[in-house]
Amino acid sequence: MPKRKFSRLSNDQKQALRGELDAKVPVTALAKKYGVSRRTIYNLKNRWEERLPQSRSKVLTVRVSGEDMERLDALAQELDLSRADTARRVLLYAAGVYHIEPPEAGEIAALTKEVSAIGQNVNQAVRAMNTAVLRGQKISRLHLDQLAQQLHEIARHNDQARSLMLRRAQRQRAHVDQIMEAMKANGQAEHPSKG
């Protein structure tokens, strides 16, 4: 039985597909419509769901003093966030699980897009070289130089990603340390040791 050939989805098709998935169109129908496998549809669906914010179905109730509420409200105003979002961020920072902030997320998305495009170029170049070798043709110096340039770009982007993640981790650690120090100082002020 001949192997079925599937097409590659464009970004516009992926956007349309996402809308149809949200509208609960069956995966089998979408696979036929777009000429891709059901596995491709499920892979895209899983990838998109991983990017969604985690469900916030649990409720946490805490009591704070009037002074603490004023500080929280001042911080919320400074950050231009609601009181709940500010409290959530402070709590998650303290727990060390706060998610990447929008500026880093944007940089990471842009970097991912660039690396993906470079990866596609490398794949195409290697495929062309393999085809040439199979046909008994020599690989031109130009092709090798282009491939070397693409690999250099990947290494440069890898360094950028490492630097970005390190910078983010250092910033997050500094925030956690500040919060922990403030919590310790408040704890000591509220419960002075007997002397």
C-alpha positions in Angstrom: 0.0 0.0 0.0 1.6 3.4 -1.0 2.3 5.8 1.8 -0.1 8.7 1.9 1.4 12.1 1.3 0.4 14.8 3.7 0.7 18.6 3.1 2.3 21.2 5.3 0.1 23.7 7.0 0.6 27.4 6.5 0.3 29.9 9.4 -3.1 31.0 8.0 -4.3 27.4 7.8 -3.1 26.8 11.4 -5.1 29.9 12.6 -8.2 28.7 10.8 -7.7 25.1 12.1 -7.4 26.5 15.7 -10.7 28.3 15.3 -12.4 25.1 14.0 -10.9 23.1 16.9 -12.4 25.7 19.3 -15.7 25.3 17.5 -15.5 21.5 18.2 -15.2 20.4 14.6 -14.1 16.7 14.6 -10.4 16.0 14.2 -11.0 13.4 11.4 -12.9 16.0 9.4 -10.2 18.6 9.9 -7.5 16.2 8.9 -9.3 15.4 5.7 -10.0 19.1 5.0 -6.4 20.2 5.5 -4.7 17.1 4.0 -2.8 16.3 7.2 -2.8 13.3 9.6 -5.0 13.2 12.7 -1.7 13.0 14.7 -0.7 16.4 13.2 -4.0 17.9 14.4 -3.6 16.4 17.9 0.0 17.6 18.1 -1.0 21.2 17.2 -3.9 21.0 19.6 -1.6 19.8 22.4 1.0 22.5 21.7 -1.7 25.2 21.8 -3.2 23.9 25.0 0.3 23.9 26.7 0.6 27.7 25.9 -2.7 28.5 27.6 -2.5 29.8 31.2 -3.2 27.1 33.7 -6.7 26.9 35.0 -7.3 28.8 38.2 -9.9 26.7 39.8 -8.6 26.7 43.4 -9.4 29.4 45.8 -7.1 30.7 48.5 -8.4 33.0 51.2 -6.0 34.9 53.4 -6.5 37.6 56.0 -4.2 40.7 56.1 -4.0 43.8 58.2 -5.2 47.1 56.9 -1.6 48.3 56.5 -0.8 45.2 54.4 -3.8 45.7 52.3 -2.8 49.3 51.7 0.7 48.1 50.6 -0.8 45.5 48.3 -3.1 48.1 46.8 -0.2 50.5 46.3 1.8 47.8 44.6 -1.2 46.9 42.4 -1.6 50.5 41.4 2.1 50.7 40.6 2.0 47.6 38.5 -1.4 48.6 36.9 -2.9 45.3 38.0 -5.9 44.2 40.0 -5.5 43.4 43.7 -6.0 39.7 43.0 -3.5 39.6 40.2 -0.9 41.4 42.3 -1.5 39.1 45.3 -1.2 36.1 43.0 2.1 37.4 41.5 3.6 38.1 45.0 2.6 34.7 46.2 3.9 32.9 43.1 7.2 34.9 43.3 7.6 33.9 46.9 7.0 30.3 46.0 9.4 30.5 43.1 6.9 29.5 40.5 6.0 32.8 38.8 5.7 32.4 35.1 7.6 34.4 32.5 6.5 38.0 32.2 5.3 39.3 28.9 8.6 41.1 27.8 10.5 37.8 28.1 7.7 35.8 26.6 7.7 38.1 23.5 11.5 37.8 23.2 11.3 34.0 23.5 8.5 33.8 20.9 10.5 36.0 18.5 13.7 33.9 19.1 11.8 30.7 18.6 10.3 31.9 15.3 13.8 32.9 14.0 15.4 29.6 15.1 12.5 27.7 13.5 13.0 29.5 10.2 16.7 28.8 10.3 16.1 25.2 11.1 13.8 24.9 8.0 16.5 26.5 5.9 19.1 24.0 7.2 16.7 21.1 6.5 16.2 22.3 3.0 20.0 22.7 2.4 20.8 19.3 3.8 18.0 17.7 1.7 19.4 19.3 -1.4 22.9 18.1 -0.6 21.6 14.6 0.0 19.8 14.6 -3.3 22.9 15.8 -5.0 25.0 13.0 -3.4 22.5 10.4 -4.4 22.6 11.6 -8.0 26.4 11.4 -8.0 26.8 15.2 -8.0 29.3 17.1 -6.0 28.2 19.5 -3.4 29.2 23.1 -4.2 31.3 25.2 -1.9 28.5 27.7 -1.9 26.0 25.2 -0.4 28.6 24.2 2.3 29.2 27.9 3.1 25.5 28.6 3.4 25.0 25.6 5.7 27.9 26.8 7.8 26.3 30.2 8.1 23.0 28.8 9.1 24.6 26.6 11.8 26.5 29.7 13.0 23.1 31.6 13.3 21.7 28.7 15.3 24.6 28.8 17.7 24.2 32.6 18.1 20.5 32.3 18.8 21.2 29.5 21.3 23.5 31.9 23.1 20.8 34.6 23.1 18.3 32.1 24.5 20.7 31.0 27.2 21.4 34.7 28.1 17.7 35.5 28.1 16.8 32.6 30.4 19.7 33.3 32.7 18.7 37.0 33.0 15.1 36.0 33.7 16.2 33.5 36.3 18.4 36.0 38.0 15.6 38.6 38.1 13.1 36.1 39.5 15.6 34.9 42.1 16.2 38.6 43.2 12.4 39.1 43.5 12.0 35.9 45.6 14.9 37.0 47.8 13.4 40.4 48.4 10.0 38.9 49.2 11.6 36.4 51.6 13.6 39.1 53.3 10.5 41.3 53.7 8.5 38.3 55.1 11.3 37.5 57.6 11.5 41.2 58.7 7.7 41.4 59.1 7.7 38.1 61.0 10.4 39.4 63.4 8.6 42.7 63.9 5.3 40.9 64.7 6.9 38.3 67.0 9.9 39.9 68.7 12.1 37.3 70.5 11.9 37.4 74.3 15.1 38.8 75.7 
